[in-house]
Amino acid sequence: MSASPFDHPMLSALLGDSVIQAEFTFEAELEQMLAFEAALAEAEAAEGLIPPASAAAIVAGVRHFRPQLGRLAEGTSRDGVVVPELVAQLRAAVGDPHGRHVHFGATSQDLIDSSLFIRLERVSRELDRRLADLIGRLDRLEAADGSRQVMGHTRMQRARPIAFARKISAWRAPLSRHRQRLAELAPRVFVLQFGGAVGDRGELGPGASAVADRLADALQLRRSDRARHAERDGAAEFAGWLSMISGSLGKLGQDVALMAQGEVGELRLTGGGSSAMPGKNNPIAAEMLVALARFNAGLIGTMHQVLVHENERSGSAWTLEWMTLPQMCVATGASLRHGAALIEAIAAERASGADRIQAP
């Protein structure tokens, strides 16, 4: 067992998601932080705050920059963030006289947060694509099998027979609403994070707003008229969206696991072998949906702690966000992956006698 099941050589195949995890590598983070520095220099040159030659030198320096990773790790341990050492190396790479204009008017949180929200928006697009795919799979399942009768249960007890379409609609409808929620929250969440040392953009003088707008446009983030360094409701709202997706899929997984029990026999699943009972099929994908839903639900409380972001910047709350949000993204990606596999694994035919269920 490793410290993180998402990186475990075996468990990552079960709980991880390589596409989502790729957005949280240092290489992905560094790429967007360097894009920020290049875009900032160009925006400042356009507004007359640094020489155009300096902006050109910085853009060229970023293009060819190769950081010394060992020194970056040492700097992170010393400074709490990677940016001071990164900027020092980038300034040295750009060289005199232009290097002194690297990072002008910015602070570490501007780079790290903007890089994060660029990547979170890419994660959201991938998750939205998977939601649409899963909704389509459920549509097809209902078209093929929705008229079948299954037993309805209330409070874990047999109630009355219902059409299987009723269960499928209860799995599918929340997923459609999650897609709507993403469209609503995106303008609030995927926003430029830029404020300078104490969040007032004071280093840039009267040209600050114009620089910020140019920077947002270049990075394809929403414009912001003010810094949001200490306002973490966007990160918390996104985490809530992630947890609602995995929670809805947890309901799907729990229902399927119950329907696939041998003594119920309303669904038949393949796979999930046992080391002790060779003929047994365990509902692995369904179980993972429940586990991932509970995992994300637990981390929501941690993300709400991040909202307690004291004064103009918090080192502790900010670090807590780094420890929590990427895991929630990966867990949600894994949930959607398992959800798609589970729908495909549901047998078209019910177990013997499933169509003759009678109300008690």
SVG drawing of the C-alpha trace seen along z (x, -y; Angstrom):
<svg xmlns="http://www.w3.org/2000/svg" viewBox="-48 -55 71 77">
<polyline fill="none" stroke="black" stroke-width="0.4" points="0.0,0.0 1.3,-3.4 0.6,-6.8 -1.8,-7.5 -3.8,-4.8 -4.0,-7.0 -0.3,-6.5 0.0,-2.9 1.3,-0.6 -1.8,1.7 -4.5,-0.3 -4.1,-3.1 -5.6,-0.8 -8.7,-0.5 -8.9,-4.0 -6.8,-6.3 -7.4,-8.1 -4.4,-8.8 -6.1,-11.5 -7.1,-13.5 -3.9,-12.9 -1.9,-14.2 -3.3,-17.7 -1.7,-17.5 1.8,-16.6 4.5,-19.2 5.1,-19.4 1.5,-20.5 1.7,-23.0 5.0,-24.4 3.8,-24.8 0.9,-27.0 3.0,-29.0 5.5,-29.8 2.6,-30.7 1.5,-33.1 4.9,-34.8 5.1,-35.1 1.6,-36.5 2.2,-38.9 5.3,-40.3 3.4,-40.9 0.5,-42.5 2.7,-44.9 4.7,-45.8 1.4,-46.5 0.5,-48.9 3.9,-50.6 5.0,-49.2 8.0,-47.3 10.0,-47.7 8.8,-45.7 12.3,-44.3 12.1,-42.9 8.8,-41.2 10.2,-39.6 13.2,-38.4 11.0,-37.0 8.8,-35.1 11.9,-33.7 13.4,-32.8 10.2,-31.0 10.2,-29.0 13.7,-27.6 13.6,-27.5 14.6,-24.3 14.5,-24.5 16.9,-22.9 14.5,-20.6 16.7,-19.9 17.0,-23.5 13.3,-24.0 12.6,-21.3 15.0,-22.9 13.4,-26.3 9.9,-24.9 11.0,-23.4 12.6,-26.7 9.9,-29.2 6.7,-27.1 6.1,-27.6 8.1,-26.9 7.8,-30.3 10.6,-32.3 13.2,-29.9 11.5,-29.4 11.5,-33.2 15.1,-33.4 16.1,-30.8 13.9,-32.3 15.5,-35.7 18.9,-34.2 17.9,-32.5 16.5,-35.7 19.6,-37.5 20.5,-41.2 19.1,-43.7 15.7,-42.1 15.6,-39.6 14.7,-42.1 11.3,-42.6 10.3,-38.9 7.4,-38.6 6.9,-42.4 3.9,-43.2 3.0,-39.6 3.3,-37.3 3.6,-33.6 -0.1,-33.0 -0.9,-34.6 1.1,-32.0 0.0,-29.0 -3.7,-29.9 -4.0,-30.9 -2.1,-27.7 -4.5,-25.7 -7.7,-27.2 -6.6,-26.8 -6.1,-23.1 -9.3,-22.8 -11.2,-24.1 -9.6,-21.4 -10.5,-18.8 -14.1,-20.1 -14.3,-19.8 -13.1,-16.2 -15.6,-15.3 -18.4,-17.0 -17.6,-14.9 -17.7,-11.8 -21.0,-12.9 -22.5,-13.2 -21.2,-9.8 -22.6,-8.2 -26.0,-9.8 -26.0,-8.4 -25.2,-4.9 -28.1,-5.2 -30.4,-6.4 -29.5,-3.3 -30.0,-1.0 -33.5,-2.4 -34.4,-2.1 -33.3,1.6 -34.5,2.7 -36.5,0.0 -39.9,1.8 -38.7,4.7 -40.3,4.9 -38.1,4.9 -39.0,4.7 -39.2,1.3 -37.8,0.9 -38.5,-1.7 -36.4,-1.9 -34.6,1.3 -37.8,3.3 -39.8,4.7 -42.5,2.4 -44.1,2.7 -42.9,3.6 -41.8,0.7 -40.4,0.3 -36.6,0.5 -36.9,-2.8 -37.8,-4.4 -34.5,-3.4 -32.6,-4.4 -34.1,-7.9 -33.1,-8.3 -29.5,-7.6 -29.5,-9.7 -31.4,-12.9 -28.8,-14.1 -26.1,-13.7 -27.9,-16.0 -28.3,-18.5 -24.6,-18.3 -23.8,-19.4 -26.2,-22.4 -24.4,-23.2 -21.1,-23.3 -22.3,-25.8 -23.6,-28.0 -20.5,-27.8 -17.8,-28.1 -17.9,-32.0 -17.6,-32.1 -14.8,-29.6 -12.4,-29.7 -11.3,-33.3 -7.9,-35.0 -6.1,-35.1 -3.9,-38.2 -3.4,-40.7 0.3,-41.2 1.8,-41.2 -1.2,-42.1 -4.0,-41.7 -4.5,-45.3 -2.3,-45.2 -0.7,-48.3 2.7,-47.7 1.2,-48.3 -0.4,-51.7 -3.3,-53.0 -2.5,-50.4 -3.3,-47.4 -6.8,-46.7 -5.8,-46.8 -2.9,-44.5 -5.2,-42.1 -7.7,-42.0 -5.0,-41.3 -3.6,-38.6 -6.9,-36.9 -7.7,-36.9 -4.2,-35.5 -4.7,-32.7 -8.3,-32.1 -9.6,-32.7 -12.5,-34.9 -11.6,-38.5 -11.6,-39.7 -11.7,-43.3 -10.0,-42.3 -7.8,-39.7 -9.4,-36.6 -6.4,-35.3 -8.2,-34.9 -11.6,-34.2 -11.7,-30.4 -15.4,-30.0 -14.6,-29.2 -12.4,-26.2 -15.0,-25.1 -17.8,-25.3 -15.9,-23.3 -15.1,-20.7 -18.8,-20.5 -19.6,-19.9 -17.1,-17.1 -18.6,-15.5 -22.1,-15.7 -21.0,-13.9 -19.3,-11.1 -22.2,-11.0 -24.8,-10.6 -22.7,-7.8 -22.4,-6.3 -26.2,-6.0 -26.0,-4.2 -23.3,-1.8 -25.3,-1.1 -28.5,-0.3 -26.7,2.0 -24.9,3.8 -28.2,4.5 -29.9,5.5 -27.1,7.9 -27.2,9.8 -27.8,13.5 -30.9,13.6 -32.3,10.6 -31.1,11.5 -32.4,8.5 -29.1,7.7 -26.3,10.0 -22.7,8.7 -19.6,10.3 -16.0,10.2 -14.9,9.5 -13.5,12.9 -12.8,14.4 -9.6,16.2 -11.7,18.5 -14.9,19.0 -14.1,19.3 -17.7,19.1 -18.4,15.9 -18.8,12.5 -18.1,9.5 -19.7,6.1 -16.3,4.3 -17.3,1.3 -20.4,0.8 -18.4,1.0 -15.8,-1.5 -18.6,-4.0 -19.7,-3.8 -16.2,-4.0 -15.3,-7.0 -18.5,-8.8 -17.8,-8.5 -14.2,-9.5 -15.1,-12.8 -17.9,-13.4 -15.3,-13.2 -13.0,-15.7 -15.7,-18.3 -15.4,-19.1 -11.7,-19.6 -12.3,-21.9 -14.7,-24.0 -11.8,-24.5 -10.0,-26.1 -12.6,-28.9 -11.1,-30.1 -8.3,-32.0 -7.1,-34.6 -6.4,-38.2 -4.9,-38.6 -3.2,-35.2 -3.1,-32.0 -0.2,-29.6 -2.0,-26.9 -5.4,-27.0 -3.7,-27.3 -1.6,-24.3 -4.6,-22.3 -6.3,-23.0 -3.3,-21.6 -3.6,-18.4 -7.3,-18.0 -8.6,-19.2 -6.4,-17.2 -7.5,-14.0 -11.1,-14.9 -10.7,-15.5 -9.0,-12.1 -11.7,-10.4 -14.4,-11.9 -12.7,-10.9 -12.4,-7.4 -16.1,-7.4 -17.2,-8.3 -14.8,-5.7 -16.3,-3.0 -19.8,-4.3 -19.4,-3.8 -17.9,-0.3 -20.7,0.6 -23.5,-0.3 -21.8,1.8 -21.5,4.7 -25.2,4.9 -26.5,8.0 -29.4,7.4 -31.2,10.5 -32.5,10.6 -31.7,13.5 -34.3,16.3 -37.7,15.2 -36.9,11.5 -39.9,10.7 -42.3,12.5 -41.6,10.4 -44.8,9.8 -45.6,7.1 -45.7,8.4"/>
</svg>
